[in-house]
Amino acid sequence: DDMWFGAQIAYSLKLSPAVYQVVWDRMLDDAIRRFHTPLGLNIHPSNWVKFSGLQGRHTLSAAVSRGVPIWSFDRWCEFWQARDGWRITHSAWNGSEFDVRLEGPTGHPDLRAWVPMRYGDRSLAELRLHGNVLPLKTIVRYGETFAVAPLEASGQSVELRARYGT
């Protein structure tokens, strides 16, 4: 909250722009690399004009430079409402393939399933969505690499099959 910066506000932390930049960069890096969690930011328009514009600009440019998406509160709420309705309704492992069905009432363009690139001594060889081979786009979370499958379906089930090889 930009109340951290207001020198004239009694309960403010009164962080200078230089101190705030160090604090924010650490919080942002920890959210990205350690905790994999979103950060919320509340900057009041009147405060932006009076005292928090410098910190606000640093906040946004630091997020952009790290590839962090910047969403409105409405978009964030829509994502979580869509995500909350999805469930794994079937899963099976046969020693080399993992089949999973996910079902949800509402789609969202930002919903994804993560599939581990390694399982024991095996590596992900192929990922299929509804029988179609997906390109293996990966992310690293919690020190592990995952393939990412988009779940853009709306009010239906999604079938994923991950085939692992040695």
C-alpha positions, 0 to 999 in steps of 0.5 A, spaced: 500 500 500 502 506 498 501 508 505 508 506 506 511 512 503 507 518 506 511 522 510 505 526 513 501 519 515 502 517 522 502 510 521 506 510 515 513 506 514 515 513 511 520 509 506 524 513 502 524 511 494 531 508 495 529 504 501 522 502 498 526 500 491 530 495 495 524 492 499 520 491 493 525 488 489 526 483 494 519 482 495 518 481 488 524 476 487 522 472 493 515 472 490 517 469 483 523 465 485 521 462 492 514 463 494 511 463 487 505 467 489 502 473 487 503 480 490 497 485 490 499 493 490 494 498 492 496 505 490 491 511 491 491 516 485 491 522 489 497 519 493 500 517 486 500 525 485 502 527 492 508 522 494 508 515 491 509 516 483 516 515 484 515 508 488 509 506 483 513 507 477 519 503 480 514 497 482 511 497 475 518 497 471 521 492 476 515 487 475 515 488 467 523 487 467 522 480 470 516 478 466 511 479 471 504 479 469 500 486 471 493 484 472 487 488 474 483 486 481 477 484 476 482 480 472 485 476 478 478 475 481 475 472 474 481 468 474 480 465 481 473 464 480 474 460 474 480 456 477 476 454 483 471 450 479 476 446 476 477 439 479 481 432 477 476 427 476 480 421 473 487 420 474 491 413 472 498 411 471 500 405 467 508 405 468 510 410 463 503 414 461 499 418 466 492 420 464 488 425 467 481 428 466 480 435 469 473 438 469 470 445 470 464 449 469 468 456 466 474 456 462 479 462 462 485 464 458 490 464 463 488 457 466 494 452 466 496 445 468 503 443 470 506 436 468 512 434 471 518 434 466 521 428 470 518 422 474 523 418 478 528 416 473 523 418 467 523 424 462 517 427 459 517 425 452 510 427 450 504 431 452 497 430 449 491 435 450 485 431 447 489 427 443 493 432 440 501 433 441 503 439 445 509 443 444 513 442 451 513 449 453 516 449 460 516 453 467 521 452 473 517 452 480 520 450 486 526 448 483 522 443 478 521 443 471 514 443 469 511 442 462 505 447 461 498 445 458 493 451 457 486 449 459 482 454 455 476 449 455 469 452 457 464 448 461 467 441 459 472 436 461 480 436 459 484 430 457 491 430 458 496 424 457 503 425 459 508 419 456 514 418 460 521 415 457 527 413 459 
